[in-house]
């Protein structure tokens, strides 16, 4: 029974550590995406491709 208590305690500490690391990464700008918005306009939308295929079948 005491092993379960120790494992739960360790798992809570690990979870708090991962939460702290995630919050630190978000705060430091690790997840900021500056590249994708600039190249998004270069790619065709999937809807346009699907609409063109439907028109070809008519």
N, C-alpha and C positions, 0 to 999 in steps of 0.2 A: 504493500500500500504506500509506503514512503517513497518508493521508486516513482510512482505515478505523480506524486506531488513534486518531486524533483524535476521530472520531465516536463510537467506543466510550467513550472517556474522557469526552466531554461527556455522553453518554447516561447513564453511571453517575453523574455529578455531578447531573444532573437527577433521576434516580431517587432518589438519597439526599436531595435537597432535598424531593421530594414525600413521602418517608417521614418526614422530620423534621416537615414541616408537618402530616401526618396524626397523628403521635404527639402533637404539641403540641395539636392540636384535640381529640383524645380526652382528654388530660390536663386541658385547661381546661374540659371539660364541654360541648363543642359538640354532641356527639351524645346528650346526655341528653334523654330524651323524658318530660317531665312532664305533657303534655297528653293523650296518647292513653289511658293507663290510666284516667284519670278519666272519659272519655266512652265507653269501650269497652262499658260496661254499658248504655248507652243504645241500642245498635244490636242488632238481632236477629241471631242466628246463621244462617248459610246452611243448616245441617243442619235446623233447625226448619222452614224454608220448604220444603225439599225433602221432608221427611217429610209435611208437610201436603198437598202436591201428590199424593203417592203415595196417601194415604188418601182423597183426593177421587176418584181414579180407580177405587177398589174398590167 
